[in-house]
Amino acid sequence: MGRINVLDKHVAELIAAGEVVERPSSVIKELVENSIDAGATAITVEIKNGGVTFMRVSDNGCGILKEDIRPAFIRHATSKVKVEGDLDAIATLGFRGEALASVSSVSHLELLTKAREEETGTRYLIEGGEEVLFDDAGCPDGTTFIIRDLFYNVPARMKFLKTDMAEGNAVSNVIDKIALSHPEIAITYIKDQKTVLRTAGDSKLLSAIYAVYGRDFAKALIPVDYTLGGIRVTGFISRPENARPNRNMQNFFINHRFVICKTAMAAISEACKGTVMVGKFPSCVLNLDMSFNAVDVNVHPTKLEVRFVNERPVFDAVYHAVKTALMTGEKRIEAKFGNDPAKPARRVNPFELAQKVFRERDEQPSKKPAVGEGLAPPAKRVSNRIDLQKEQKKADDLFAMLDEPEVSTPTLNKTVRVADSASPFVDSYQRDIAEKRAARDQKAEEAPTEPLSSEPEIPQTAPAQTQPEQTAPIQEAPAEPVPEQEAEEPKPLIDLDENYYRYLGEAFKTYIIIEKNERELMLIDKHAAHERIIYEKLKQEKGSGYSQLLLTPITVALNKIDYNAVIEHLDVFSDAGFDIDDFGSGSIIIRSAPQYLPLEDIEPSVIEMAGYLSEHKKEIRSEKMDWIYANVSCRAAIKGGNRSTEQELIALAKQVENEDIRHCPHGRPVCILLKKHELERMFGRVE
């Protein structure tokens, strides 16, 4: 062992910087948290090239006094902790006093700041931990940090950085979490000279959610507000039908600090049992307000994990909050983010419709009145009312005989414009009614009389379509013996090489029953068989030829980690039959998908694949493809319990035997053989 050496200041700072500053997103997190602790109500973050070459964080907080600027860049210098007891109740986001010293030691840092009580601001330059400039400057109240050329003096750290897109998305993920944790702060995020996020800063969490995840995600949420044991749980949780295949959209905040809280995850899973499908997880944005001395945030280098004095109250509070929200929060959030979905057509009373038609006819003047011309004489208006009563009686009989009493609003408007006068309107339809009645009476005379004699008399006000629906089944009654003739036909034979197979049927709409060479009975799981067949085709042809263009592209909102995984592996999705493009701001757009995949399964499949790729980045490409092919084939295969035609089942059985398929991609058996002598032994026919 060598001699013990005391490291010089520069080397020690480089080592310490590696603990705090891992990538550009780490720098942004530390600086933005400092801005929040400074009481800022507006924060602007700008990066270029993923933050490697340029980062800027500006705020309108309290600023830094001129005499405190140099001490702020000394390691373990902080204004948030003074004595040991302060660590037991940390109320600020930052408290260690290491961020500025670590960032300045591995970059070119420029600081512009002005405290409210000072007349002029200060400009401070520090490069690689060494001061370069300290001078007065004109600037607004608040603080601006500009960091250039991160890790310029640590090449070993530089080479481990990812692509600019990956680093930029990591920064975006940090900004998203801060925007959700502090909706009272207006946050602007600029990436490569393009504004990608802007929050209102109106203290409304739903507004921040809308800005981060979009309108569709925000409108599918249920509010949560519950207090138990001194812990208040507020925020939103997604509806059960909008659950996702992974937990990547679950956001938890302890006293407005983003954390990875396994206790809260377990509580949500327990609360959603019986409501959310197995294997699905609700999305959420939940904040837990609790006593500062009940939680320890100084247990993780990046402060992403916390330790509770007692986890049980936290579990109970989240469990009951989510359970209550799911049970009582069935009312959809009516957030004003644009036009609401189209409302269903309302039922219009025929009498009210006719009354409106004739009212507008009477109110519409026959000619434009001259200047100074008064209203019609009272006698004329009385005559109009008498005529209207007569026409209303005719309209009542008229609309009672119409085929479609359900009239939507557009149809109403169209009718009002067309019907300029009442009498031609009624007379033309009275002729149609007379023709319908004549045709109905003729059908009644031709139909058998015995069945009709037992039917009650239909009122005259019933819709004209009711009676033909009742008489139609009587005319088709003789078609019953057809199934008996088909049942007498022998089951088809399946010829494969020297063997022959007889299709016997399907059990429980899941298992195909085949007799093989009169010596064996084959039971084939149609879902497992079809799944394996699709899986082999995808592997052989890499999804080419099995992609189908979607009539309406599907937009999927992802968190920035999953979004980055998809963008970096577009070729992997293309090989699996997906055509995916970057839609910006954490969203992707799916333009085509494998033709085997049902429409409702396309979005969940992509979300599931994105989560898998983001969690298994070290796996080789072939393993990724195998998992994706297995996932696509499982969702695309026919399901057990679904009705299938005889021809489909026979074709499936042929493929199973031709390709010697015995297991699905997940290892479950496809076919089970029962030999004839085994059945005979079961029934006691042989010893």
Residue, then its C-alpha position, 0 to 999 in steps of 0.5 A: m500500500g502506498r503512502i497516504n497523500v492529501l489531495d489538492k483542492h482541484v482534484a478533490e473538487l473533481i471527485a466531489a463533482g462526480e458525486v453531484v453532477e452526473r449529466p446536464s440534467s443533474v445541473i439543471k435540477e440543482l439550479v432550478e431547486n435553488s431558484i425555488d428555494a429563493g422564492a421565484t415565481a417565474i423560472t426560465v430554463e434553456i439548453k442547447n445540444g442536450g445541455v452539454t454546450f449551453m445551459r441557462v437558468s433564470d429566475n425572479g427570486c430574492g437574488i444573492l447579496k454581493e458579499d455572499i457570492r464568493p462564499a456560495f461557491i465554497r463546498h458545504a456553504t449553504s443558507k438553508v442549514k445552520v445547526e445539526g437540528d435543522l437536518d431533522a426537519i428539512a423544508t427546502l429542496g437544497f441543503r447540502g451546499e455542494a451544487l455550485a462548487s461541483v458545477s463550477s469545477v467542471s464547467h465555464l460558469e457565469l453568474l448574474t445576480k441582483a438582490r432586491e435591496e441592492e442598487t446594482g447587480t453583480r457578474y461573476l465568472i468562474e472556470g474550472g473552480e478558479e475565479v476569472l471575473f467579479d464586477d458590477a453589472g446591470c441586471p434585473d432582480g433575481t439570478t441567472f446561471i449560464i453554464r458552458d462546456l460541461f465536463y470540458n476538463v474531465p474527458a473521462r466523464m464526457k465520453f460517458l454522456k449519451t446523445d444530445m437527444a437523450e441528454g435533452n430528454a433527461v433534462s425535459n424529464v426533470i423539468d416536467k417533475i418540477a412543473l408538476s410539483h410546483p404549479e404556482i411557479a410559471i416555468t418556461y423551458i426552451k430546448d435548442q431555441k424552441t419553447v417546448l414547455r410553458t406552465a401558467g403558474d396559476s397554482k392549479l395542478l390540472s393546468a400544469i398536468y395539461a401543459v406537461y402531458g397534454r389535453d387527453f391525459a388531463k381530461a381522463l383524471i379523477p381528483v384526489d383530496y383526502t386527509l388521514g393521520g396528519i397526512r394530506v393526499t392531493g392531486f389526480i389519478s387516472r380512471p380505471e379504463n385509462a390504466r397503463p401497462n407500467r408504472n412510468m406515469q406514476n408521479f409522487f411528491i413528498n412536500h412538493r419534492f419528487v421522490i420514488c416512493k415504493t410505499a405509495m406504489a404499493a398502496i395504489s396497487e392495493a386500492c385499485k384491486g378489483t377496479v383496474m385490470v391485473g397487469k395494469f397500473p393507473s397514472c397519477v400525480l399525487n402530493l403528500d403534505m406531511s410533517f417535515n420531521a416525519v420524513d428524512v430526505n437526506v438518505h439518497p445522493t440525488k434525493l430521489e428516495v426518502r425514509f419515513v419514520n413510520e410507513r404505515p400512516v403513509f400507506d393508509a393515507v394513500y390507500h384510502a385517498v385513492k380508494t375514495a377517489l375511485m369510488t366517489g370520483e365518477k364525475r369526469i373533470e370538465a376542464k376547459f381545455g377547448n371544445d368538449p366531446a360532441k354530446p349525444a343527440r337529444r330527443v325532440n318532442p314532435f309537437e315542440l318541433a312542429q310548434k317551433v316550425f310554425r312559430e318561425r313561419d308566423e314570426q317571419p314577415s312576408k316582406k321587409p317592412a318599410v320605415g315607420e310601419g307598425l305591427a300587424p293588426p290585433a285581429k290578424r294576430v288572433s287569426n294566426r293563433i287560431d290557425l296555429q292551433k289547427e296546424q299543431k293538431k295536424a303536426d301532432d299526428l304527423f310526427a307520431m307516424l315518422d320513422e325516426p322520433e330521435v331528431s338531432t339538433p342539426t336536423l332540427n335546424k335544417t327542417v326549420r329552414v326548409a319549411d317556409s309554410a305550414s300547409p304544403f309541409v303538412d299536406s305532402y307528408q300526409r300523402d306519405i303517411a297514407e301510402k305507408r298505411a296502405a302498404r302496412d294494411q296490405k302486408a297485414e292481409e298477406a301475413p298469417t292470421e293466427p299468430l297475429s291474432s294473439e298480438p295486442e293492437i298497436p296504437q296509432t301513435a306508435p312509430a310505423q317501423t314497429q309492426p314490420e319488425q314483429t311480422a318479419p320473424i313470422q315469414e322466416a319461420p320455415a328455415e329451422p331444419v337447416p342445422e339438422q341437415e348440416a349436422e348429418e354431414p361427416k366431419p372433414l378430413i385433414d390430409l397431411d403426408e401419410n397421416y390423416y386427421r379428422y376434425l371433431g369440433e371445438a371445446f369451450k371455444t378455446y381447444i380444437i379437437i382432432e382425431k389423428n390416425e384413429r389412434e390419438l386425440m389431439l387437443i390444440d389451444k387455438h390462442a397458443a397455436h396462433e400466437r406461435i405461428i405469428y411469432e415465427k412469421l415475424k421472426q423470419e420476415k422481421g415484420s416486413g409485409y405485416s404492417q398496415l397503415l392506420l386510417t387515423p394515426i394514434t398519438v401516445a403521450l409518454n414520460k421523457i424516459d420512455y419517449n427517449a427509448v422509443i426515439e432511439h429504437l425506431d428501427v426496432f419498432s419498424d422491424a416489428g411492423f410499427d411506423i412511429d414518428d416523433f410528435g414532439s414534447g414527449s409524444i409519438i405518433i403511430r402511423s402503421a401497426p402490424q395487421y394482426l394487432p387489434l386497434e385497441d391493443i396498438e397503444p398499450s403495446v407501444i407503451e409496454m414496449a417503451g417501458y421494457l426498452s427503457e428498463h433493459k437498455k443493456e440487453i442485446r438487440s436480438e433479445k429485445m426483438d424476441w420480446i417485442y415479437a412475442n408481445v405483438s404475437c400474443r396481442a394479435a392472436i385469436k383469443g380463447g373464448n372468441r367464436s371461430t369458424e370451422q374453416e379457421l380452426i382446420a387451417l390452424a390445425k394444419q399449420v400446427e402439424n406442418e410446422d411441428i409447433r408444440h409451444c407458444p413463445h411464452g413456453r406454454p404447450v400448444c398441443i396435448l396428445l391423448k392416445k387411444h389406449e390411454l382413453e381405453r384404460m381410463f374407461g376400463r376397456v383394457e387392463 
